[in-house]
Amino acid sequence: MPRTSAEALPPDPLLARFPKWTLGHWCVTVACLSFLVLALLPEGRLNDFDISNGAENVRVARSLAFHNTFADPFATLSTGPTAHVAPVYPVIYAAFLRLFGAGYAALRFLWALNVGFLAAQMGLLPLLSHRLRFGILPGIIAASLGTLSLYSPIDTRWECFLAGLLLLLALLATEHSFSRESSRATFGAGAIWGVAILTNPVLILLTLAWPLCWTLAQPKHLRAPSARRSATVVAVALLAISPWIAYNYARFGAFFFVRDNLGLELYTANNPCAAPSIRENIQSGCHYLTHPNANPAVAAQLAAVGELSFNRARLHQAFAWIGSHRYAFLVLTIRRFRLFWLPALDRRTEAVLVWLLTLLSLPGLWAMARKNRLATALMAAAWMLFPLIYYLIQFEPRYRYPIYWTSLLPAGYALTEIWRRLPLFRSSPHLPAP
């Protein structure tokens, strides 16, 4: 894979056609238009009237804002210090609660912030497409697809849109580090990865995989320095998250990676009454039977033994059920796999758009491989690694959003290639030949 320095990037036909518009103009315009459209879509509108009391992130943010403690994530009962959620989003949420209180004003700002997180992702897609040598047009089309196919509500409670933005920034920062061979860029990329992991710990898988993809894509004589750069990125990321791990060790007396809720989540998703999605489990009553956020008796058990011991016990229970019900576990896993990529949604138009986009991304990725194998490897690694844990726990539509843009760009590239092959545009001087 040749280096992708600014000088090596091919001229872009769209920039050549509109010489007064720089890449920055396109990115800002796409982000602004995306924000406006997202704010009008059914899933993007603010439908709440006050700060939620039920979501774990919001409960912890309330505790931080008004009691200066990272504690009490469950609505049913105060359970004390917690590592049930990752720290970055509750800290941001708490800052807004301190500034504006727990009323409608804070909610409006937090809603606008989350719409901005997603719109910023869309605005960065033309830049990413350009940096990966596909031109900015696939990125613009990808941003349009991502904006119009919004299917997870922007309700301020969850970190998924922030995690997606941080992951995209981490990719761009890592690309900049490798292409410019800059130590400052390398440390900056590692720092962004650290914040991303503290937002969603599952991103550690891509922190390890993506720099490795860059290293392997280099010619053999450049792999040794690339490997050192990869190691630096990962080391800085781990250094950035180490204070939080040390803080949790001081509170709980044990080491664990960012969050301690794996046992609870595995058990609520894999037990005698479990269904693939959290909605089905709420409707059936299974969620009430197993989760402390819904059942005060379960929350009392957690408070009595401590969060860490409770989660470890639940982890053993989940493994025991999986071991004795392998076929049922396999069926649940397959159904959760399907829902992650082809979700069942209330609005049929949203489902159709997401399904088409997902299916279109497959030939798009194949077509991308002919032009940039490294880009294909990065997207494929995200598809293979990030969802693994989500195949094992209750499905929610928001779980895919941190890597949703990795489907948007291949789908946008596929549509661009189809467009270029239409007779009307085949001889256009403004588009590169297919």
N, C-alpha and C positions, 0 to 999 in steps of 0.2 A: 504494500500500500504506500504510495508516494505521500510525502508530507503535504499537509493541507495549509500551508502558509498563505497569508493574504495575497502574496505575489503569484502563487501557483494556482489560485482559483480561476476558473475560466470566466470569460465575460458573460454577463447575464443578459439575455435578450430583452427581458422586461425592463431592466434598468437602462439598456441602450435605447429602447423605444421611448422612454420617458426620462430624458437625461437630467431634468431638474429635480427628479424624485430620487433621493438616496435610499439605501436599504433601511435606514432608520425611519424615514418617512413612511415606508410601507409597513413596517412593524408597528409604529405608533398608530397609524390609521386602522390597521386590522384590529389592534387591541381595543381602540375606542369604539369601533363599530360592533365588535364582539360584546363589549360591556353593555351597550345600548340594547342589543338584541336579547342577550341573556336576561336582562332586567325585565323584559316584556314576555318572555316565554313562561308557560304555566309552571314549570319546575323552578324557574328562576325568581319568581315573584316572592316578596316577603309576605307570608300569610300569617305569621305569628304576631302577637300583640304585646308579649312580655318575654323576659328571659326565661328559658326553659329551666325546670327544676329536676327533670328526669334523666338527662344525659350525663354520663359520668364525667366527661370533659368539663361540662358547665358546672357541675357540683364542685369539682376540684377548683375550678376558677373562682367560684364564689368563696370557697374556703380561703384561697390565697388572697383575694381582694379584701375580705372583711375580717379575717382572723389570722392572716399571715402564716397559714399552715397548708402544706400540700397533703390534704386529708379528705375523708368523708365523701367518696365518689358515689355512694348509693342513696337513692331517694328514700328508701324505707327506714334507714337507721344510720346513725353516726357510728362509723366503724373505726375511726382513728386514722393514723398515718397510712398512706397508700402509695403503691407503685402500679396501680391498676391501669393508669394511662401514662403515655409518654409526656414529657414535660413542656415541650415548646408551645403547643397550641393553648393549653390552659394558662400558661404565663402570658401570652398575648391577650387572651380573653380577659384575664384578670386585670390587665393594664387598662382596658376599655371600661371595665366595671368600676375601677377606681376613679377614672376620669369623669364618667358620665352617669354613674349609679347603675342600678339594676332595672331601669325603666326602658321605655320605648326608644329613647334617644340612643342609648348604648346598642340596642338591638339593630337600629337602622345603620349605625356605623359598622357594626360587625357583619351585617348582611352585605353592605357595600364592599367591605374588605374581602369577603369570600368571593363575591362576583368578580372583584378585581384580580384575585388569585387565578381564577379560571381564564379571565380575559387576557391576563398577562401571558399565560401559557399559549393562548391562541396567537398573540402578537409576536411571540418568540419563534413560532414555527417557521415563518419565512426565513428568519435568520439561521435556524438550524438546517433547514433545507439547503440554503445557500452554502453554509459551511461544509455540508456533506456532499457538495458538488452536484446537486440536483437542480439548481436554480431556485428562484424564490416562488415561482408559480405553484409547484406542488405544495409548498408551505401555506400559501394563501388559500388554496383549495382545501387543504387539511383543516385550516382554521375555520373555514366556512362550515365544513362537515361537523367539526367539534362543537361549534356554537349552536347549530340547528338541531343537533342530536342530543342535547342535554337531557339526561334521563334520571339523574339523581338530584333530589331537591337541594337547593341552596338554603339551608335552614340554620346556619351558623353553628350548629352543635358539633360538627366533626371536622377533622383536620385533613380530609382527603384532597381538597383542592390546593391547600398549602403544600402538602406532600408532593403533589404532581408538579407544582411550580418549582419546588426545591430540587426535585429530581432532574427536571429539564435544565435548570441553572447549573447543576452539578455536571451534567453531560457537556454543556457548552464550556464550562470552566476546565474540565478535563481535556476536552479537545484543544482548547487554547493552550493549556500547559504542554501538551505533546507537540503541537504544531509550532509553537514559538520557542520551545525549550527554555522556558523561563522559570527560575526558582520561585519567584514571587507568585506566578500563576499556579505553580504546583502546590504551594502552601495554601493559596486561596481556594483551590479546588478541594483540597483536603478539609478545609474549614467548612465549606458548603456541604460536603458529604456528612460531616459531623452533625451539623444542624439538621440535615435531612433525616439522619438516623434517629436523632432525638425527637423527631416529629413522627416518624413511622419506622420502628426498628427493623421491619422486614427489608428495608432498603439496604441493609448491610450486605445482603446477597449480591446486589448490583455494585456496591462499593468494591467488592472483591472481584466480580466478574468483568466489569467494563474496563478497568485499567489493564487487566490481563488480555482482553480482546485487543486493545491498542498495542500491547507489547508483541503479541503473536503476529499482528498484521505488519510489523516492521520487517525490513530485510534483516537477514541473520546478523550482519555486522553491526546493526543498530539495536539489537534486542537487549544487550547487556545494559546500556544506558537507559533504555526504555523501561527495563525491569526495575532499575533503581528509582526511576521516576514514579512508577506504579507503586513501589513499596513506600515511597515518601507520601504519596497521596493517601494510601491506606493508613499509614502510621499517624499522620496528622489527624485523620478522621477519628481514629481510635483514641488519640490523645484528647480530642475535643469532647468525646463522650465520657472519658474516664472520671471527671469530677462528679458527674451524676451517678455513676456506678459506685464510686466511693461514698457518696452521700447516702445512697440506699443501703450500702453495707453498714454504715454507722447507725442507720435507723433500724434495720431488720436483722443485722448480724449474719448476713449471708450474701454471697455474690450471685447476681443474676443479670441478664442482659437487658437493661433499660426498663422493661416491664416485667411484672411477676404474674400476669393473668392468664398464662397459657393453659394451665390446668383447668381453670374454671371454663374457659372458652371451649376447650376440647370436650369437657364433660357435658356442657349444655348442648353441644352439637352431636354427641355420640352417646346415647343412652336409650333405654327402652321406649321412650315416647318421642324421640327426636324425629323431626322432619328436616328437609334440606335448608329451608330458609327461616330466618327469624320471624318473618310475618306468619308463616304457618305454625311455628311453635307458639307464638303469642295467641293465635286464634284457637289452638288446641288446648292451651293451658299448660303445655310442657315448659314453656319459658318461666311461668310462675313457679312451677315445682322445683326448678333447678337454679334460678339466678337470684342473687341477693338484691339486685336492683328492683325486682318485682315482688319478692317474698320476704317480709320482715323476719320470719322464722329462720330462713337461710342466712340472712344478714346477721342475725343474733349468733348463729353458729360461727360465722366468720369472726365476729367481734370477740367471741369467747376464746378461740384458739389462736387468733392472729391471722392476718391476711396471708403471710407466707406459708404457714402450716396448712391453712385451709386450701390454698391453691395446689400444694403438693399432694394433699389427700385426694383432691378432685382429679389430679393428673393420674394417680394410680387407679382410681375408679374408671376413668375413661379408657386407660390401657386395658384394664381387666374386661370391660364390656367389649372393646374392639377385638380382643383376643378370643372371646367366647362367641362373638357374633360377626364373624368375618364377612359372611355374605351380605348381611344387612349393612355393615360398614362400607363394603364395596359399592353397593347400590347408592347409599347416601353420597359417597364421594363422587361417583359418576354424575349424579344429578346436580351436585354442587359445581362440578366442572362445567356442565352444560349451562347452568345459570350464570356462572361467572362470565362466560363468553357470549352467550345468547340468552340474556335475562328475560324473564316473564314480567312484563310491565303492565300497569293499569291502562295506560294510553297506547292503543295499538299502533298509532303513527310513530311513536317513540320507539317501540319495539322493532318495527319494520326498518327504521333508519339505522338503529344500532346493529341489527342482524346483517343488513346489507353492507354496512361499513366494515363490520368484522370479516365477512366473507370476502369483500373486495380487498381487504388488506393482505390476504394470502397471496394472490397473484401479484399484488403490488410489491410485496417483499421479494418475491421471486424475480421480478423485473429489476428491482433495486440492486440485486446481487450482481447483475451484469455490469453495473457501473461503479459500484462501491461495495465491495464485500465486507469491509469493516462495518459500514452502516447496517448492513443486513445482520451481521453477527451481534451488534449491539441490540437491535430490536428483538431478534430471536432469543437472546439471553434474557431480556426482560420478560418475554412471553413465557419462557420455560421456568424461570426461577421465582419471580415475584409471586405468582398465584399459588405456589405450592401449599403454603399454610392455609390459604383461603379455601382450598379444596377440602380441608379437614374441619372447618368450623362453619357455623351458621352463615348462610349467604345473605348479604345485603348489597344492593346495587352500587353503593358508594365505594365498595372495596376495590373496584377496578380503576377508579379515577386517577390514582397516582401514576398508572402506566397507560391511561387511555390515549394519550397523545402518541404513544408508540404504535398504535393502530391507525391513528389519523394520518400520519405522514405517509405510510405505505399506501393507504387508500387514496390519498391525494395524488401520489405519484402514479398510481394505476390510472386514475381518471385523466391525468395530464397526458400519459402515453396514449390512451384511447383518443383523446382530443387531437393529438398531433397526427394520428393516423387517419383521421377523417379526411376525405378528398378536399373539403373546403379549406383545410388548414395545412395540407401536406406541403404545399409550395410557399407557405407564408414566410416572408423574410424576417418576421419578428419572433419566430419560434425555431428552436434548433431542429434539425432534421431527425426523424426517428431512427 
